[in-house]
Amino acid sequence: MPNDKFPIVLAHGIARFDILRQLLMSKLHLPETDDRLHYFKGIKSHLEANGFEVHHTNVDFAGSIEVRARQLAAQINEIVSARESVKVHVIAHSMGGLDARHLIVDIDGHGR
């Protein structure tokens, strides 16, 4: 990945219809390589094929925005911990957008 691109973080909404797939894959110890059935169907693999670094996030299904935003912040911190840049691009859907907004405005995530 070129160093001039910030990582892309995909922040899901509240109704994670792919959670059953994730639980099944975890129970069967299957690799998380195919994203065709993921919440962001095929977006990660498409962006990666075009040279971007992309990360799925996983926050509480029914947590409050405060809880979900703090979980999102922790996952973003993990993503950037080994990088020179601390900035990321967030692509969010539905409640994921509220989580990201709360992180940026109220939890001081605007630097990322």
Backbone bond lengths (Angstrom), bond angles and torsions (degrees), N, CA, C in turn:
res aa  C-N    CA-C-N  psi(-1)  N-CA   C-N-CA  omega(-1)  CA-C   N-CA-C  phi
1 M - - - 1.441 - - 1.522 109.48 -
2 P 1.312 118.02 132.70 1.459 120.21 176.50 1.524 111.10 -61.22
3 N 1.328 115.99 143.52 1.467 120.69 -176.80 1.521 113.75 -70.35
4 D 1.345 118.28 -14.43 1.457 120.23 -176.98 1.526 113.37 -86.05
5 K 1.314 117.97 1.14 1.468 121.21 179.84 1.525 109.55 -104.33
6 F 1.318 115.39 134.66 1.460 119.87 175.80 1.524 108.88 -82.43
7 P 1.333 117.80 148.27 1.470 119.76 175.80 1.529 110.54 -61.36
8 I 1.315 115.87 149.97 1.461 122.22 177.16 1.519 107.85 -104.43
9 V 1.313 116.21 129.89 1.463 122.78 -179.93 1.526 107.69 -112.79
10 L 1.338 116.37 125.34 1.463 121.80 179.11 1.525 108.79 -98.33
11 A 1.331 117.01 116.09 1.467 123.03 -177.34 1.528 109.30 -107.06
12 H 1.306 116.80 112.32 1.466 122.75 -175.35 1.523 113.06 -79.14
13 G 1.320 114.54 162.30 1.454 121.89 176.93 1.524 111.52 -84.25
14 I 1.322 116.10 -167.92 1.463 121.12 -173.96 1.530 113.67 -76.09
15 A 1.307 117.78 -35.79 1.474 120.80 -175.61 1.518 110.64 -91.90
16 R 1.312 115.85 78.08 1.468 120.77 -179.60 1.513 109.83 -75.57
17 F 1.325 115.86 87.34 1.456 120.10 -179.44 1.511 112.26 -66.19
18 D 1.321 117.79 -14.54 1.459 120.62 -179.80 1.526 112.33 -90.79
19 I 1.327 118.47 3.68 1.458 121.17 -176.57 1.531 112.03 -62.86
20 L 1.333 117.82 -35.75 1.470 119.77 177.86 1.522 110.79 -64.13
21 R 1.329 116.92 -39.79 1.460 120.99 176.46 1.529 109.95 -61.52
22 Q 1.315 116.08 -44.80 1.459 120.46 -179.35 1.530 111.06 -62.54
23 L 1.311 117.22 -44.33 1.464 120.65 179.23 1.528 111.53 -62.97
24 L 1.328 116.69 -42.52 1.456 120.99 178.95 1.529 110.85 -63.68
25 M 1.319 117.02 -44.46 1.463 120.57 179.60 1.528 110.58 -63.27
26 S 1.327 116.76 -36.95 1.455 120.83 178.60 1.525 111.04 -66.91
27 K 1.326 116.73 -44.98 1.469 120.87 -179.90 1.532 111.93 -63.27
28 L 1.339 116.00 -36.67 1.460 121.09 -177.91 1.527 112.48 -91.34
29 H 1.331 116.84 0.51 1.464 122.87 179.98 1.526 111.94 55.40
30 L 1.332 116.05 45.55 1.455 121.99 178.97 1.531 109.53 -93.00
31 P 1.329 117.86 147.78 1.476 120.30 -179.91 1.521 111.96 -69.92
32 E 1.316 115.70 148.94 1.466 122.14 -179.53 1.526 108.90 -94.11
33 T 1.314 117.47 62.43 1.458 120.88 -176.21 1.518 113.50 -104.25
34 D 1.304 118.14 -23.52 1.456 122.12 -176.74 1.521 108.84 -104.30
35 D 1.339 116.66 118.00 1.455 119.17 -176.65 1.527 113.11 -106.84
36 R 1.308 117.74 19.41 1.469 120.43 -179.65 1.525 112.36 -66.12
37 L 1.315 118.44 -24.44 1.457 121.76 179.29 1.530 112.10 -108.16
38 H 1.303 116.79 12.38 1.458 121.48 -179.40 1.529 109.84 -78.33
39 Y 1.331 116.88 163.64 1.466 122.53 177.57 1.526 110.40 -51.85
40 F 1.322 117.05 -47.60 1.461 122.35 176.18 1.526 107.82 -95.13
41 K 1.289 115.33 71.90 1.467 124.41 -171.77 1.533 113.25 -48.61
42 G 1.327 115.97 108.65 1.450 122.54 173.92 1.516 116.60 72.90
43 I 1.323 118.43 -3.10 1.460 120.43 -175.91 1.523 110.97 -69.50
44 K 1.322 116.88 -44.35 1.472 120.27 -178.96 1.523 110.78 -59.41
45 S 1.322 117.24 -50.61 1.466 119.85 -177.68 1.529 111.18 -64.58
46 H 1.336 118.34 -36.71 1.462 120.99 178.06 1.532 110.98 -64.66
47 L 1.318 116.64 -46.45 1.465 119.65 -179.53 1.529 111.18 -66.49
48 E 1.331 117.24 -40.09 1.463 120.30 178.22 1.527 110.93 -63.56
49 A 1.328 117.35 -38.19 1.462 121.30 177.87 1.528 111.17 -63.30
50 N 1.327 116.66 -20.31 1.456 121.54 179.11 1.527 112.76 -104.45
51 G 1.330 116.28 19.21 1.453 121.62 170.95 1.507 117.68 91.28
52 F 1.325 118.24 10.65 1.465 120.45 -179.72 1.523 110.80 -98.53
53 E 1.318 115.75 151.19 1.465 122.44 171.70 1.521 106.65 -92.66
54 V 1.335 116.97 123.50 1.466 121.11 -173.46 1.526 109.79 -129.90
55 H 1.339 115.91 141.51 1.466 121.49 -179.45 1.520 110.27 -132.26
56 H 1.327 116.45 131.55 1.467 121.20 169.37 1.519 107.26 -82.34
57 T 1.313 116.60 147.68 1.462 120.19 173.96 1.519 108.38 -112.03
58 N 1.313 115.46 166.91 1.455 120.72 179.96 1.522 108.00 -145.81
59 V 1.322 116.50 102.43 1.465 121.22 178.58 1.523 109.10 -114.33
60 D 1.332 115.80 166.57 1.467 121.26 -177.83 1.524 112.32 -52.71
61 F 1.306 115.22 135.46 1.461 122.20 179.61 1.525 111.21 -59.57
62 A 1.313 116.97 -50.10 1.464 120.44 -174.09 1.525 112.13 -118.46
63 G 1.330 116.80 25.23 1.453 119.50 177.96 1.519 111.08 -74.58
64 S 1.315 115.44 163.19 1.461 120.47 176.23 1.532 108.80 -69.39
65 I 1.320 116.07 165.04 1.464 119.18 177.56 1.527 110.09 -60.56
66 E 1.315 116.88 -38.45 1.472 120.75 178.33 1.526 110.48 -58.98
67 V 1.324 117.13 -49.08 1.471 121.90 -179.63 1.526 110.26 -63.08
68 R 1.326 116.30 -47.93 1.468 120.64 -178.05 1.531 111.16 -63.93
69 A 1.334 117.68 -39.98 1.464 120.95 179.41 1.527 110.86 -65.34
70 R 1.313 116.99 -39.92 1.477 119.93 178.05 1.532 110.80 -67.55
71 Q 1.325 117.53 -37.13 1.465 120.19 175.67 1.530 110.63 -65.76
72 L 1.326 116.65 -41.44 1.461 120.90 176.78 1.527 110.10 -61.75
73 A 1.327 117.13 -42.95 1.469 121.72 178.46 1.528 110.79 -59.67
74 A 1.329 116.75 -44.36 1.469 120.63 179.84 1.524 111.03 -62.14
75 Q 1.322 116.60 -40.59 1.460 119.61 179.92 1.532 111.30 -69.47
76 I 1.323 117.30 -37.89 1.467 120.29 175.61 1.525 109.92 -64.87
77 N 1.330 117.50 -40.14 1.467 120.68 177.12 1.521 111.24 -60.21
78 E 1.328 117.40 -39.65 1.469 120.95 176.86 1.528 110.45 -63.61
79 I 1.319 116.72 -41.87 1.468 121.64 -177.78 1.528 110.64 -63.13
80 V 1.313 117.43 -43.17 1.465 120.44 -174.73 1.522 113.51 -90.98
81 S 1.316 118.79 -6.09 1.466 121.10 -173.90 1.527 113.14 -59.56
82 A 1.304 118.63 -31.66 1.469 121.61 -178.15 1.523 112.35 -102.62
83 R 1.306 117.79 16.37 1.470 121.89 -176.06 1.528 110.47 -115.75
84 E 1.323 115.68 157.15 1.466 120.36 174.37 1.517 111.18 -69.71
85 S 1.337 116.92 -42.91 1.459 121.81 -177.85 1.524 110.22 -87.80
86 V 1.310 115.85 144.78 1.463 119.63 177.81 1.521 111.67 -103.53
87 K 1.330 117.38 6.14 1.461 120.29 -177.12 1.515 111.63 -95.25
88 V 1.333 115.02 149.51 1.458 122.58 176.20 1.523 108.56 -138.92
89 H 1.317 115.86 161.53 1.459 122.14 168.59 1.521 106.54 -101.69
90 V 1.325 117.73 132.80 1.459 121.57 178.18 1.524 108.43 -110.30
91 I 1.326 115.71 125.45 1.456 121.95 170.95 1.515 105.21 -109.11
92 A 1.322 115.96 117.42 1.458 120.64 -173.62 1.518 110.78 -124.03
93 H 1.322 114.84 151.61 1.456 120.81 175.76 1.517 108.78 -126.75
94 S 1.305 116.16 135.38 1.453 123.47 172.35 1.531 110.50 55.78
95 M 1.325 118.24 -125.30 1.456 120.93 -176.97 1.527 111.87 -62.53
96 G 1.321 117.77 -22.70 1.463 120.38 174.50 1.520 111.05 -59.61
97 G 1.335 116.43 -32.29 1.458 120.50 175.79 1.519 112.00 -68.01
98 L 1.329 116.27 -38.63 1.470 119.82 176.42 1.522 110.79 -66.77
99 D 1.335 115.60 -39.20 1.473 120.20 177.55 1.524 110.14 -60.85
100 A 1.337 115.88 -47.91 1.458 120.72 -178.87 1.529 110.84 -63.64
101 R 1.325 116.64 -42.40 1.467 119.95 179.37 1.528 110.98 -62.94
102 H 1.326 117.07 -43.80 1.466 120.66 178.65 1.530 109.88 -62.10
103 L 1.313 117.01 -41.72 1.460 121.01 177.43 1.527 110.42 -59.72
104 I 1.313 117.38 -47.68 1.461 121.73 -176.41 1.522 111.96 -68.30
105 V 1.321 117.07 -45.75 1.463 121.12 -173.00 1.531 112.36 -83.93
106 D 1.324 117.54 -43.91 1.460 120.76 -169.66 1.530 115.56 -105.40
107 I 1.323 117.38 -17.85 1.476 118.90 -178.31 1.528 110.18 -114.85
108 D 1.314 116.24 14.34 1.455 121.82 174.81 1.526 112.88 63.75
109 G 1.326 116.02 44.73 1.451 120.41 176.31 1.511 113.00 -94.01
110 H 1.335 118.11 5.76 1.468 120.60 -174.37 1.529 112.57 -64.77
111 G 1.321 118.79 -18.43 1.466 121.29 178.94 1.515 112.96 -75.54
112 R 1.311 116.21 -12.72 1.468 119.63 -178.42 1.492 110.98 -102.37
